[in-house]
Amino acid sequence: MAGKGTPATALLAKQQVAHTLHTYQHDPRAESYGTEAADVLGLDPARVFKTLVADVDGKLTVGVVPVTGQLDLKALAAAVGGKKARMAEVAAAQRATGYVLGGISPLGQRSRLPVVVDAAAQAFDSVYCSAGRRGLEVELAPADLIRLTGAVVAPIRA
């Protein structure tokens, strides 16, 4: 499916990172973007990761966790040396990342936010995450995701 690229896909191309894009028709009634992607694309949900933006001690921080779990806010705060975390307001997350809710990619964000990738990602040869818009997932090696985002790896899945 041809379409406009995203900052995430532009970053992958510029860095010449091996990846595969997977597109699907997003259903606006879907309750969970990540679970929808896994279901529609026929993927193991443990390999599909969602990108969540939290506020850790007043600083926006990104947590990347499997869609099969939730973000452990205490673990996220600890991973970046913080004390207290709460989910960021949607408007703040969208403004900082340059992406819309349900299409927030950990790659190519407008602001360089601290990123923590759940340790579970390292169990797979490849993982999936949003490529920057609803209905567009990117498959790439966890090591590339970690390197491109400058991520810390920690167990942050609740």
C-alpha positions in Angstrom: 0.0 0.0 0.0 1.5 3.2 -1.1 1.2 6.2 1.2 2.9 9.1 2.8 5.9 8.1 4.9 6.2 9.0 8.5 9.2 10.4 10.5 9.6 6.8 11.8 9.9 5.3 8.3 12.2 8.2 7.2 14.5 7.5 10.1 14.6 3.8 9.3 15.4 4.5 5.6 18.1 7.1 6.5 19.8 4.8 9.0 19.5 1.9 6.5 17.9 -0.4 9.1 16.4 -3.6 7.9 12.6 -3.5 8.5 9.3 -4.5 7.1 6.2 -2.4 7.0 2.8 -4.0 7.6 -0.4 -2.0 6.8 -3.9 -2.7 7.8 -7.2 -0.9 7.7 -7.7 0.6 11.2 -11.2 0.2 12.6 -12.1 3.3 14.6 -14.2 1.1 16.9 -11.2 -0.9 18.0 -10.6 -0.6 21.7 -6.9 -1.3 21.7 -4.7 -0.2 18.8 -1.9 -2.7 19.5 -4.2 -5.7 20.0 -6.1 -4.7 16.8 -2.7 -4.7 14.9 -1.9 -8.2 16.3 -5.3 -9.6 15.4 -5.6 -8.1 12.0 -2.1 -8.9 10.9 -2.2 -12.4 12.5 0.8 -11.7 14.8 1.9 -13.2 18.1 0.7 -10.4 20.5 3.8 -10.9 22.7 5.8 -9.6 19.8 3.7 -6.5 19.2 4.7 -3.5 21.4 2.8 -0.4 22.2 4.4 3.0 22.8 3.1 4.8 25.9 4.1 8.3 27.1 4.4 8.9 30.8 5.3 11.9 32.9 8.2 10.9 35.2 9.0 13.7 37.8 7.8 16.3 35.3 9.7 14.9 32.3 8.0 13.1 29.4 9.3 9.5 29.1 8.4 6.8 26.6 7.7 3.2 27.7 7.5 0.5 25.0 5.8 -2.7 26.3 4.1 -5.7 24.8 0.4 -5.2 24.0 -0.3 -8.2 26.2 0.6 -6.2 29.3 0.4 -2.8 30.9 3.1 -0.3 31.7 4.4 -0.5 35.2 4.8 3.2 36.1 7.0 2.5 39.1 9.3 0.4 37.1 9.5 3.0 34.3 10.4 5.7 36.8 13.0 3.5 38.4 14.5 2.7 34.9 15.2 6.4 34.3 16.3 7.3 37.8 13.0 8.9 38.7 10.7 8.7 41.6 7.1 9.1 40.4 5.4 8.4 37.1 1.9 8.9 35.8 0.5 8.6 32.3 1.0 11.8 30.3 -1.9 13.8 29.0 -2.8 12.9 25.5 -2.3 16.4 24.1 1.2 16.6 25.7 2.2 13.2 24.3 1.0 14.1 20.8 2.7 17.4 20.9 6.0 16.0 22.1 6.1 13.0 19.7 4.5 14.6 16.7 2.2 11.5 16.4 -1.5 10.9 17.1 -2.7 8.6 19.8 -2.8 5.1 18.5 0.0 5.9 16.0 2.7 7.0 18.4 6.0 5.4 17.3 9.0 5.2 19.5 11.0 6.1 16.3 11.4 9.5 14.8 9.7 11.5 17.5 9.6 15.3 17.3 11.3 15.7 20.7 14.0 13.3 21.8 12.4 11.8 24.8 14.0 9.2 27.1 12.8 5.7 26.0 12.6 2.5 28.0 12.0 -0.8 26.1 10.6 -3.7 28.1 13.2 -6.5 28.5 10.8 -9.0 26.9 11.6 -7.5 23.5 15.1 -9.1 23.6 13.5 -12.6 23.5 12.5 -12.2 19.8 14.4 -12.0 16.5 12.0 -9.2 15.5 9.3 -7.1 17.2 6.5 -4.9 15.9 5.7 -1.3 16.9 3.8 1.6 15.4 5.5 3.1 12.4 3.9 6.5 13.0 0.2 6.2 12.1 -2.8 4.1 12.9 -2.8 1.0 10.6 1.0 1.0 10.0 3.3 -1.3 12.0 7.0 -1.8 11.5 8.8 -5.1 12.1 12.5 -4.7 13.1 15.1 -6.3 15.3 14.9 -5.3 18.9 18.5 -4.3 18.9 17.8 -1.8 16.1 14.8 -0.4 18.0 16.9 0.0 21.1 19.8 1.6 19.3 17.7 4.0 17.2 15.8 5.3 20.2 18.7 5.3 22.6 16.6 3.2 24.9 17.3 1.7 28.3 16.2 -1.9 28.5 14.4 -2.8 31.7 11.4 -5.0 32.9 8.7 -2.3 32.8 5.7 -4.5 31.9 3.1 -4.9 34.7 
